[in-house]
Amino acid sequence: MTLDPRTPVLVGVGQHSERDGGLEPIDLLTQAARTAAVDAGSTELLRKIDAVRIVRLLSWRYRDPGALLAERLGARPRLTGYTGNGGNTPQTLVNIAAAEIAAGQLDVVLVGGAESWRTRSKLRARGIRPEWTEQDESVPKAPLVVPEVPMSAESERRIGLDRPAYVYPLFEQALRIAAGASIGEHSDRIGALWSRFSAVAAANPHAWTRREYQPSEITTATPDNRWVSAPYTKLLNSNNMVDQAAALLLCSVEVAQRLGIPRDRWIFPHAGAEAHDTYAIAERGALHRSPAIRIAGARALELAETGLDDIAHVDVYSCFPSAVQVAAAELGLPIDDPARPLTVTGGLTFAGGPWNNYSTHAIATMAETLRRDPGTRGLITANGGYLTKHAFGVYSTEPPAHGFRHEDVQTLVDAEPTTVAPAGYQGTAEVESWTVVYDRDGEPETAFVAARTPAGARTLARSIDPVTLSCLATEDAAGKAVAVDADGGCALT
């Protein structure tokens, strides 16, 4: 096949974990970027960078981290860019870069991100503000390339449902109830799923935690593995206490050939797709489904002119078990196929969950995986918010037959059914899903409930009622009656 010189290709990947701590994010990212150039076999590639696009950092604030990184690397890009928050953003940035390279707008793009959250958290606990790099106001803020994922609808704000560790357990209960499984049966299911993820991490040299856990170790609450929000213990949550960075170098085939980048380093992005589900959780059609994943995932495969059976390697975004199960169901992936694990990294619990930047690591690891298995295809899924915003990428060592293709399928998702969520509902409803949040001593503290009104609408509520907490913590409360007040408080009746 004669390749179009504008064909985008991922040629260099770099990952860096700093276990001793102390480095600021830009230092971690500089090391990852230099590693990516070495991986490509061309340090000259750094001097050819046209654009530096950085995933939003949370452990430190830079006005334009891309400009700072370029300075460290000796690059002089024409463009820099930043994203809003969202775990979807790394794959979206790759989709954008591949489209721009294919269109002849850019020749070389660096995509990357980093977090020093572990170091920053330890310093904050001691009351220390690190003396890390600060860009003053003479440095213009980086242009926003990918906007923020909205994560605060009024139905959630009024009851304090304000973080992933509270929301994803609601999806998990909904999955269990839809499957008709008992609490114990479902606990075994997610323990086995996460154990398989830990086994992948144990073999991944870039993983933060390289140890295989048994299912019971993951699901059993202990002092070192406390309850967070039922049915999730600490080991069923994403691990953001890491210092990690990852960088990707993309260029055109023309540049790769001119710089003599070996052909065995090339990974071709075949296709990408994006879409989002309703921003308000209460308005989702069903809490255990995602039309955006189903539609955008299928479209990415169609654009890549491939089927799911032709995908040899997968990395499903894995902040919590419910995210994996929902995505697998919508895509048609079995969750327990030993020949095709649902992660190449080990997931956000074990490989590491550096806030928005996990999928940069996943793409880098996928590139390494495909190089070891040339001729095969890989699928990346990336998720931002509360199973809200989704991005997909299909990759291979072989070029796409008709060039890179990319599409936003939001109009199709917007046509899917949603649920009415009246503001300030007051009255009796039926429990649809719930979670109990535990304090650090292992005592039930708060419950969040999703309930259906007699008219079929959904309301979200919160309870600190001792009787309600005890019931929700120990029994299967699906379908029980709950009284909801106008302020969003509730109690089982």
N, C-alpha and C positions, 0 to 999 in steps of 0.2 A: 504494500500500500504506500502510495506517495502521500506524505503528510503535508497538510496545509501548514505553512510556516507560522501562522497565527494560532495554531492549536495550543491551548494552555496545558502545562504540565507541571506537576508538583515534583521538584527535583531534590529538595533538601528538607530534612526534618531534624529538630533538636529538642531534647527534653533535659531538664535539670532539676534535681531535688537537693535541697540544702538541709541535711539532717542536723548539722551543728548549729544552724541558725545564725542570725546576725546580719545577713545580707538584705538590702532593701530590694523591692521588686524589680527596679530597673537593672540592678546588677545581675539578678537571676535571669532576667530576660536577655541581657547582653550575652551571657554565657550560652543560653539556649540558641540564640541567633548565630553565634559563632560556630556552635556545634552543627547547626543546620547547614552552614556553608561548607564545613569540612565534610559533612555527609554527602553533599552534592559533588564534592571533589573540585570545588572552585571557590576559593576565597574572593576571587575577583567579582563574583556575583554580588557581593555586598556593595561594591562600589557602583553597581549598575541599577540599584534599587530606584524605581520610580515612585513607589508609594509604600508607606508603612501604616498598617491598620492594626490598632491595638484594642483588645477586649477590655471592657471596663474593669478597673481594679477597685478593690474595696479596702485593702490594707494600707494604702497610701494614696494621696491625691497629687497628681501631676497635672499641670494645665495642658500640656501636650506631650504625653509619654512617647509618641512616635518620633517627634523631633529630638527628644533627649536620647532615645535609642539610636537614631541615625547618627547623632553626634558621636556617641560612644563607638559606633561601628565604622566611622569614617565615610558614611554614605551621605549623599546630597539629594534626597528625594524631592520630586516636584510636589508631592501630596502627602499629607498625613491625615489620619482619621481615628476616631474613637467611637465606641458604641455605648448605648445605654446598658442597663443591667438585663441579663437574660442568658441562660445557658444555651440558647439557640444561636447566639451571635457568632461563635467561631465558624460554624458551618455556613452561616449566612455570609460572613466575610469571604470565605473561600468561593462561594457561588458568585458573589459580586466580582471578585478578582478574576475568576476564570472567564466571566462574561466580558470584562473590560479588556483582558488580554486578547480574547478571540476577536473583539471588535477593533483591535489595533489602537486602543486608547492608552494602554500601558504595556510595558515589556517585562518588568520584574516587580513583583509585589511581595512584601513580607507581612505575614499575619502572625500575631503572637499575643501572649498574655502572661501574667505572673501574679503570684500572691505570696506575701511573707506574713500570712495571718498567724501562723504559729508563733513566730518571733514577736510580732506586734502585740498579740494577746498576752504573752508572758511579760513584756515590758509594761503594758497597760496595768496588769495586775500589781506591778511594783510602783505604779505611779510615774513611770518614765515615758517621756515622749522621745522617740528616736531622732537622732540628728541625721536624717536622711535628706536627699536632694529636694530642694524647693525651687520651683520656677516662679519668679516674680511676675507681676502683672504686665511687664514688658513683653512677655511671651503670650501670643494670642492663644486662646483656647482652641483645641483641636476641633475641626468640623465633626459633627455627629453623622456617622455613616449609617448606623443602624439604631433606630429609636428604642427607647425604654419599653419594657413589657409592663403594662399597667397591672398592678397587684393590689389594688385597694378599692373595691366597690363599696358603696354605702352599706349594703347588706352584710358585709364582712367587718367594716370599721366599727359599726355600732355594737358589735359583740366582742371585739378584740381578736377576731380570727385573722391574725396578721403575720403568719410565718409558715413556711413550708412544713415544718415539723408538726403543725396543727392540722394542715389541710390534707396532706397526702394520706394520713390515716383514715380520713373520711372516704377517700377513694378505695382504700384497702377493704374497709368494712363492706362497701357497696359491691366490690368484687366477690367477697365471700358470700354475701347474701344472694347475689345473682347466680352463683355456682351451686347454691344449696348445700354448702359445706358447714360443718360445725366449727366452732371457734378453735378447737383442738386440731381438727383436720387441716384447717387453713393455716394455722401456725406451723404445722409440719411442712406444708407446701412452700411457704415463704422461707422457712429455715433451710430447706433443701435447695431452693433457688439461690439463696445468698451463699450457701456453702459452695455451690458450683462456681459462683463468681469469685469467691476467695481462692479457689483452686487455680483459676486463671491468673489472679494477682500473684500467687506464690511463684509462678513461672515467669512473671514479667519483671525484667530487671529495673524498669522505671517505676514500679509500684511502690507506694509508701509503706504498705503493710504486706510483707511477703510471707504470709502464713496461711495455710489452709485450715479453716474452722469447720468443725462438725455442726450439723444443723442444730442440735440441742444447745451447743455453746452460744449460738447466735440468738436463739429465741428465749433462753432461760435468763430471767433477771437475776443479777448478782451485784455485789457492791461495785465491781468493775464494769458491769454491763447493765446499768440501771434502766428501769422503765423511763421512757421519754413521753411518748403519747401512744397509748394502746392502739393497735397491737405491736407497736415498735419499741424494741429495746434500743440502746445506744448503737449496737452493731447492725441495726436495720436502718440507720440514718446515714446520710452523707457525712464524710469526714472532712471538714474544712480546716482542721488544725494541721495545716501543712505549709511548707515553703517550697513551692514548685513553679516552674515556668516551662513553656513550650513555644516553639517557633516553627513556622512553615515558610518555605521559599518557593514561590511559583513564578514561572516565566513562560515565554513562548517557545515553541520548538526551535524557531530560528535562533533565539538567544542560546538555548541549550546546546545546539549544534556549534554555534560560533565559539562558545567558551569551552567546548570539548567535554561537556558533562557526560559521563558514561551512560549509555543507553539503559544499563541495568539499574540505574537510579531513578528512572522516569516512572512516575505514576500519573495516569491520565484521569482527571475528573471527567466523567461521562455525562452526568446530569445532576441537576439540583432542583429542589422544589421547596416552597414555603407556604404556610397558612397558619391561622390561629383559631382556636376555639373561643367561645364567648368569654370576655374578660371577667364578667361576674360569675363566680362559681355557682351561685343559686340559679342562674339562668341556663346552666348546662342541661341538655336533653336528658342525659343519664350520667350519674357520677362515676360509672365504671366504663364509660365509652369516650371516644375522641374522634369525631368526624374529621377533624383536621389531620390527624395522623393517618386515618384510613384513606382519605382522598389525596393528600399531598404525597404520602408514601407510595401509593399506587401510581401517581403521576410521575414521580421520579423514576420509577422502574420503566414506565412506558417511554419516557423521554430517552432513557438509556437503552431502549430496545432490548430489554432483558426481562426475565421472569424471576420470581422469588426462588424457584428451584435452581436457577443459575447463579445465585448469590452464595459464594462459599464461606464468606466471613462477614460477621455482623457485629456492630457495636450499638446496642440500644441504650439510650440515655438512662442512667440508673441511680438517680438521686435517692429513690426509695423503691421498695419492691413493687408498689402499685404502679409506678411509672413504667416499669418494665413489662408488667403483666398486661396493662392496657395497650401499650404499643404493640406487644407481640400478638395480642388478639386481633387488633385492627389490621396488622400487616399480614396475618396468617402464619406467624412463626410459632412452632412448638417451643415451649419453655424448657424442655428437658431433653433435647436432642444432643447426645454426646458428640456427634459428628459436627455439630454447628452450634457451639456455645453462643449465648447472646451478648457476649462481650469479648473484646480482644485485649482489654486492659486489666479487667478485674473489677471495674466499676468505681463509683464515687466513694463507697465505704472503704474499700481496700486499696485500690490504686491511688486514690486521693481525689478529694472534691474541692479544688481551688476556686470556689465560688463560680463565676461565670465562665471560667477558662477550661473546664474539664474536657470539652470536646476538641480543643486544640490538641490535647494529649491523645485523645482517641484517634484523631485523624493521623497524627504522627505514628502512632502504633499500628494503625491500619496500613499505612504505607510500608512499614517494616514487614508486616505480615504478608502483604501482597508480593513484596520482593522475594520473600522466601517461598512463595507459591505462585510463580509467574503464570500468567494466562487466566487466572481466576478473577472474580469480581468481589468487591466488598461494599457493604451498605453501612452508612453512618446515619443515626438519628440523633437529633439534638433538640432539647426541650428547655423552654424558658418559662418562668412564672410557675403557676399551679397547673401543670399539664396544659399550658395556655398557648404558647407560641412555638411552632415546630419548624425545623429545617432538616432537609435530607440531602445526602450526597452519595452518588454511586461512583466507584473508583475501580481502576484496573491497570495492570501493566501494559495492556494492549490498548491502542487508541480507539476512540469511538468511530463508528462507521460514518456518521454524519456530523461530526464536530460536537462540541459541548453545547448542551441545551439546558435551559433554565426557565422556570415558570412559577409565578405566584398564583395559587388556585383559590384565593380567598372568596371569589364570587360563588364558587361551587359550595364551599363550606357555609357561606351565609344563607344558602337555600335550605340547609338542614333544620329540622325541628329543634326548637328550644323550649324552655319551661318558663312560665310566668312566675315572677318572684315579687309579690306585692310588698311595698315598703311598710314597715310597722305592723305586720300582721299580728292580730290578737285573737286567741281562741284555741280550740283543741285541734291537734294535728296528730299524724301517725309517724312514728320514728322510721326514717328511711336509712340513716347511717349515723354514726357517732364516733367520738374518740374521747378518752379520758386522759387528761394531762396530769403527770405526776411531778411532785416536788423532788428535790434531791435526796430526801429521806425515804423515797418510795411510797409516799402517801398520795392518794388521789386529791387533786387540787381544784381542777376545773373540768367540766365536760362541755364539748361542743356537739351540737346535734343538728342534723339536717332532717327536716320533717316535711311531710306532704299534708296539705290542707284538704278538707273534704272536697274542695273544688279541683284538686289535682295540682295546685300551685305548690311551690317549694318555699319554705322559710328556714332560715338559719337562726339558731338560738344557742344560748349559753346557760350553764347551770352550776351553782355552787351548793345546791341543796344536798345535805348529807345523804338522805335516803336515795335520791336520784343518782348521786355519785356512786354509792355502794352498788346499786342495781346495775348501772352501766359498766362498772368495773368487774362485775362477777357473773353477769347473766347475758344471754342473747336477747337483746331488747328490740330486735327488729319487729316492727308492726305494733309496738306498744303505744298507748295513747299518751300524749304529752300536752300539757297546758302551756301555751306561749303567751307572755304578756307583751304589751306594746313597746317596751324597751329592749326586747330580745331575750329576757330571762325566761327560763322554763323549768318545769318539774314534771316528772312522770305522775300520772294519775292512776 
